[in-house]
């Protein structure tokens, strides 16, 4: 009998890996401490009509693959019907072999719908119909989809101006798992476009109910919102940055730059870097004050296709890995906080794989013995969120730090069907450890190894974030 592609020992290449996964990793709950799920959809317990809506709406990973396969924009972000979009995705899937999308697609079909068939043009209609029938059932609403994957905590990504009303509703009505906000103040430092920035400051002024006239007002307003997020259970911040901003500046300079911004005058590059350095540092002080965890996702070169960015907006599949010189500014940024004894627990994510060892060694510079793994080298992110990227991240951390203290995986996803990514990571982790055992490079001690696997998959995150 032919074995299904997604089978019990998928990716597990030896008996030790199989044992570690099935006995230790598989059973652990999920703490998804970084996602882009929409809290309003969780609050209303949204029910999607078909798999296109839950799979292809908003998924720029799939859109990139479809465009590369010669699929017109009409079927990615355009007005084609849901079936037509799914049909084009099904035509693309066979061409994604060796891309993580091939694994993710079939893991998700198997785990949520029990479908073992490979998705291709000949199976597309059957799979579309079958999954759509499932999605009409009560236990395929989004809360049930999260519960089905043994998720304990979901952290969303939220702007300081968000009212978090959806989180309130979830807290009052959902008991199977927690959904907590994450503070993402990126827009409060995006001064490249002065008009858009002033619109944001005006929106923030309305949110805090006072006019933001100077830089001190800005920080006061953000602190007020930071306090509000804390009262709603938020314990993490997240920052999407090209690079770490650590220019020298005086407070007088920052005050003058803010005045210039509010006067609708464009900034030069030096002023932009100084202002971003000041705001990023002040954000970090807010986190340290409340003992939050701060996350920095660094290295993306965004919106490279200006024509399609104007047409479709951000986060539509036109970003890439940047090649910024990152070590020196990152060290300077972290050291400035450390000198003030204001360096909070920190997770650093790189997007350029050439920076793996840079990040893995950087975290060791700022461990202070107060917390195990206080400074974390984050999991493979975005373009590195695949088998090779995860293995390289794990190996860099193993060689240069303590893998045993790693807080593990996250989805970083906008899709409610992405939770098998945790399984994917766990299988890859167990396979690496299993191979080491089989090669005689680490002891064949299942108590020792099983404990480490359970910690990486769950307990380290539970203890580190202290939700």
C-alpha positions, 0 to 999 in steps of 0.5 A, spaced: 500 500 500 502 506 498 504 511 504 501 518 504 506 523 503 504 526 510 505 520 514 506 519 522 514 519 521 514 525 515 521 528 516 523 524 521 529 520 518 531 515 524 528 511 530 531 516 535 527 522 531 521 518 531 521 517 539 523 524 540 517 527 536 512 522 538 513 521 545 515 528 547 514 534 542 508 532 539 504 532 545 506 539 548 501 545 547 502 551 543 504 558 545 504 562 539 507 568 541 507 572 535 502 572 529 498 576 525 491 573 526 486 578 526 483 579 533 476 581 531 475 574 527 477 570 533 472 575 537 466 574 532 468 566 531 468 567 524 466 562 519 469 562 512 465 560 506 471 556 503 478 554 503 480 560 498 477 565 504 481 562 509 487 560 505 488 565 500 486 572 502 492 576 505 497 570 504 503 574 500 507 567 500 502 564 496 501 570 491 508 570 490 508 563 488 502 564 483 505 570 480 512 566 479 508 561 476 505 566 471 498 567 474 495 574 473 494 578 479 486 577 477 487 571 481 491 573 487 488 579 489 483 581 484 476 580 483 476 573 480 471 568 484 474 564 490 473 558 486 477 561 480 483 563 485 483 556 488 484 553 481 490 557 480 493 556 486 492 548 485 495 549 478 501 552 482 502 547 488 505 542 484 511 547 481 512 549 489 516 542 490 522 544 495 519 550 497 516 550 504 509 552 501 508 544 498 509 542 505 505 547 509 499 546 504 499 538 505 500 539 512 494 543 513 490 539 508 491 533 513 491 536 520 485 540 519 481 536 514 484 529 514 485 530 506 491 526 504 491 527 496 496 531 493 493 538 491 494 539 483 489 541 478 486 534 477 484 534 485 482 541 486 475 541 485 474 535 489 478 538 495 475 545 494 468 542 495 470 537 501 474 543 505 468 547 503 463 542 506 468 542 513 468 549 513 460 550 514 460 545 520 460 549 527 467 546 529 470 549 523 469 556 526 476 559 528 476 558 535 475 551 534 480 551 529 485 554 534 483 549 540 484 543 535 491 545 534 492 545 542 494 552 542 494 555 549 496 562 548 495 567 541 499 573 541 496 578 536 500 584 533 496 591 535 498 598 533 498 603 539 491 606 537 488 600 537 482 600 542 483 592 543 475 591 544 476 585 540 481 582 546 476 584 551 470 580 548 475 574 547 477 575 554 470 575 556 467 569 552 473 564 550 475 559 555 479 554 551 485 559 550 488 566 551 489 571 546 493 577 548 495 583 544 502 585 542 505 592 542 507 594 535 509 602 535 512 602 528 508 607 525 510 612 531 517 612 528 516 612 520 517 619 519 520 618 512 513 620 509 511 627 513 504 627 511 502 620 513 506 621 519 502 627 521 496 623 520 498 618 525 500 623 530 493 626 529 490 619 530 494 618 536 492 625 539 485 623 538 486 616 542 489 619 548 484 625 548 490 630 548 494 634 543 501 632 541 505 638 540 512 636 542 516 630 543 515 629 550 507 629 548 509 624 544 512 619 549 507 621 554 501 619 549 505 612 547 506 611 555 499 612 556 497 607 551 503 602 553 499 602 560 493 601 557 496 595 553 499 592 559 492 592 563 489 588 557 495 583 558 500 585 553 507 583 555 510 583 549 512 589 544 514 587 537 518 592 532 519 591 524 525 595 523 530 595 517 536 596 521 537 597 529 537 605 529 543 607 534 545 614 532 548 619 537 543 625 538 541 630 543 534 631 546 534 638 543 535 635 536 530 630 537 525 636 539 527 640 534 526 634 529 519 633 531 517 641 531 519 640 523 515 634 522 509 637 525 510 643 521 510 639 515 517 639 513 521 633 510 526 631 514 533 629 511 536 622 512 540 624 518 534 627 521 530 621 520 536 616 523 536 620 529 529 621 530 528 613 529 534 612 534 531 616 539 524 613 539 526 606 538 530 607 545 524 610 548 520 604 546 525 600 549 525 604 556 517 603 556 518 595 555 524 595 561 519 599 566 514 593 565 518 587 565 516 586 558 519 582 552 521 586 546 522 583 539 526 586 533 525 583 526 530 586 522 533 586 515 527 586 511 527 590 504 520 592 503 515 594 498 521 594 492 516 594 486 513 601 487 508 600 481 505 594 485 506 597 492 502 603 489 496 599 486 496 594 492 499 597 498 504 594 503 504 586 505 502 584 498 508 580 496 514 585 494 519 585 500 525 581 500 531 580 504 536 586 505 543 586 506 544 591 511 550 592 515 547 590 522 552 588 527 555 595 529 548 598 530 545 592 533 551 592 539 550 599 540 543 599 541 543 594 546 549 596 549 546 603 550 540 600 554 545 595 558 549 601 560 543 604 563 540 597 566 534 598 562 535 592 557 529 588 557 528 581 555 529 581 548 528 576 542 532 578 535 530 575 529 534 576 522 532 575 515 539 575 512 541 568 513 548 571 512 547 574 519 545 568 523 552 567 526 552 575 528 545 574 531 547 568 535 554 571 538 550 578 539 545 575 544 551 572 548 554 579 549 548 581 553 546 575 558 547 578 565 545 571 569 538 574 571 534 570 567 535 564 563 536 566 556 534 573 557 537 575 550 534 570 545 536 568 538 529 568 534 526 562 530 527 562 522 523 568 520 519 569 514 524 567 508 528 563 513 521 560 515 523 553 512 526 547 513 533 549 511 532 556 515 530 553 521 536 548 521 541 553 520 538 557 525 538 551 530 545 550 528 548 557 529 544 557 536 547 550 538 554 552 536 554 559 539 549 559 545 544 554 548 539 551 544 536 548 550 534 555 553 531 557 546 523 559 546 522 555 540 517 556 534 511 561 532 507 562 526 508 569 524 502 568 520 495 571 518 492 564 517 488 560 522 490 554 518 498 555 519 498 552 526 502 545 523 508 550 522 509 548 529 509 541 528 513 542 522 518 546 526 518 540 532 519 535 527 525 538 524 528 539 531 527 532 533 530 530 526 536 534 528 537 531 535 535 524 532 541 524 527 546 527 532 544 521 537 545 516 531 551 519 529 554 518 536 555 526 537 550 526 543 548 521 549 542 516 547 539 519 554 532 520 552 530 523 559 535 528 558 533 529 550 526 529 552 526 534 557 530 539 552 525 537 547 519 539 551 522 545 554 524 548 547 517 546 544 513 549 550 516 550 557 521 555 555 516 560 552 511 559 558 517 561 563 520 566 559 514 570 557 510 569 564 503 570 561 
